[in-house]
Amino acid sequence: MIRIIYNWNVAPEKLALFIETWKRTTNQIHKEVKGARGSFMLQNDSDPTAIKTIARWDSLDDWKKFWHEGKHNQMESMHDLGERISVEIFREIDDFTS
């Protein structure tokens, strides 16, 4: 398993629409793309414009295939609403969340 952490900066007036767009987009990707295991969103408590979306994938190869096959265009509407600052890739060691 891997986790992809996307760091976003979203203007306050676009935040509600960004969240709704992310919900629709992440659920669509989870349903349609091999290896996509879902995602969650975090908002910085001291800076509400700082957002992290953290996606879980079966493998790095699945995630790369998603990007190389052009299926990432589902995320374009998110890019219209927020600025993606960075993308980080982490290998999942363990997960004791429920």
C-alpha positions in Angstrom: 0.0 0.0 0.0 1.0 3.6 -0.6 -0.3 6.9 0.5 -0.2 10.0 -1.8 -0.4 13.3 0.1 -1.5 16.2 -2.0 -1.0 19.6 -0.4 -3.5 22.3 -1.5 -4.0 26.0 -1.0 -7.7 26.9 -1.4 -9.1 30.4 -1.2 -11.8 30.7 1.5 -14.5 31.6 -1.1 -13.8 28.5 -3.1 -13.5 26.1 -0.1 -17.0 24.7 0.0 -17.1 24.0 -3.7 -13.6 22.5 -3.5 -14.7 20.1 -0.8 -17.8 19.0 -2.8 -15.7 18.6 -5.9 -13.2 16.5 -4.1 -15.9 14.3 -2.6 -17.3 13.6 -6.1 -13.9 13.1 -7.7 -12.4 10.8 -5.0 -15.5 8.6 -5.0 -15.5 8.4 -8.8 -11.8 7.4 -8.9 -12.3 4.9 -6.1 -15.1 3.2 -8.0 -13.5 3.3 -11.5 -9.7 3.0 -11.2 -7.9 -0.2 -10.4 -5.9 0.1 -7.2 -7.5 3.2 -5.9 -8.6 2.6 -2.3 -10.1 5.9 -1.4 -9.0 9.1 0.2 -9.5 11.5 3.0 -9.2 15.2 3.5 -7.6 17.3 6.3 -7.9 21.0 6.9 -5.3 22.9 8.9 -6.8 24.2 12.1 -4.8 27.5 12.2 -4.9 28.1 8.4 -8.2 26.9 6.9 -6.9 27.5 3.4 -4.3 24.7 3.8 -5.8 21.4 2.8 -4.3 17.9 2.5 -5.9 15.1 0.6 -4.5 11.7 1.3 -5.2 8.9 -1.1 -4.5 5.2 -0.5 -3.4 3.0 -3.4 -2.6 -0.7 -3.7 0.7 0.1 -5.4 2.9 2.8 -6.8 2.5 1.2 -10.2 -1.4 1.5 -10.0 -1.0 5.2 -9.1 1.5 5.9 -11.9 -0.8 4.1 -14.4 -3.7 6.3 -13.3 -1.6 9.4 -14.1 0.0 8.0 -17.3 -3.3 6.8 -18.8 -4.8 10.3 -18.5 -7.5 9.3 -16.0 -6.3 12.1 -13.7 -8.3 14.5 -15.8 -11.1 13.8 -13.2 -9.0 16.0 -10.9 -9.0 19.0 -13.3 -12.0 20.6 -11.6 -10.1 20.5 -8.3 -7.2 22.3 -9.9 -9.6 25.0 -11.1 -10.6 25.7 -7.5 -7.3 25.3 -5.6 -3.6 25.4 -6.1 -1.9 22.1 -5.6 1.4 22.9 -3.8 3.0 19.5 -3.7 2.6 15.7 -4.0 4.4 13.3 -1.7 4.5 9.5 -1.9 4.7 7.4 1.2 4.9 3.6 1.6 2.4 2.4 4.2 4.2 0.5 7.0 1.2 -0.2 9.2 -2.3 1.2 9.9 -4.1 0.8 13.3 -6.9 3.1 12.5 -10.4 1.8 12.3 
